[in-house]
Amino acid sequence: MNNPSPIKTDETRRRNARRTALALALVAAGIFVAFLLTAVLP
């Protein structure tokens, strides 16, 4: 009845991929900052 169009599904998938990539980048940046802090602090 109310099937979503493939264009909408593709757009949602692209948005979810972008959100996941952003989250992974933030996690990687956090780990990098933590590593720098542990390297600088005695």
The 8 nearest C-alpha neighbors of each residue, nearest first, counted from 0:
[[1, 2, 3, 4, 5, 7, 8, 6],
 [2, 0, 3, 4, 5, 7, 8, 6],
 [1, 3, 0, 4, 5, 8, 7, 6],
 [4, 2, 1, 5, 7, 8, 6, 0],
 [3, 5, 7, 6, 2, 8, 9, 1],
 [6, 4, 8, 7, 9, 3, 10, 2],
 [7, 5, 9, 4, 8, 10, 3, 11],
 [6, 8, 10, 4, 5, 9, 11, 3],
 [9, 7, 5, 11, 10, 6, 12, 4],
 [10, 8, 12, 6, 11, 7, 5, 13],
 [11, 9, 7, 13, 8, 12, 6, 14],
 [12, 10, 14, 8, 13, 9, 15, 7],
 [11, 13, 9, 15, 10, 14, 8, 16],
 [12, 14, 16, 10, 11, 15, 9, 17],
 [15, 13, 11, 17, 16, 12, 10, 18],
 [16, 14, 18, 12, 17, 13, 19, 11],
 [15, 17, 19, 13, 14, 18, 20, 12],
 [16, 18, 14, 20, 15, 19, 21, 13],
 [19, 17, 15, 21, 16, 20, 22, 14],
 [20, 18, 16, 22, 21, 17, 15, 23],
 [19, 21, 23, 17, 22, 18, 16, 24],
 [20, 22, 24, 18, 19, 23, 17, 25],
 [21, 23, 19, 25, 24, 20, 18, 26],
 [24, 22, 26, 20, 25, 21, 27, 19],
 [23, 25, 21, 27, 22, 26, 28, 20],
 [26, 24, 28, 22, 23, 27, 29, 21],
 [27, 25, 29, 23, 28, 24, 30, 22],
 [26, 28, 24, 30, 29, 25, 23, 31],
 [27, 29, 31, 25, 26, 30, 24, 32],
 [30, 28, 26, 32, 27, 31, 25, 33],
 [29, 31, 33, 27, 28, 32, 34, 26],
 [30, 32, 28, 34, 29, 33, 27, 35],
 [33, 31, 35, 29, 34, 30, 28, 36],
 [34, 32, 30, 36, 35, 31, 29, 37],
 [33, 35, 31, 37, 32, 36, 30, 38],
 [34, 36, 38, 32, 33, 37, 39, 31],
 [37, 35, 33, 39, 38, 34, 40, 32],
 [38, 36, 34, 40, 35, 39, 33, 41],
 [37, 39, 35, 36, 40, 34, 41, 33],
 [40, 38, 36, 37, 35, 41, 34, 33],
 [39, 41, 37, 38, 36, 35, 34, 33],
 [40, 39, 38, 37, 36, 35, 34, 33]]
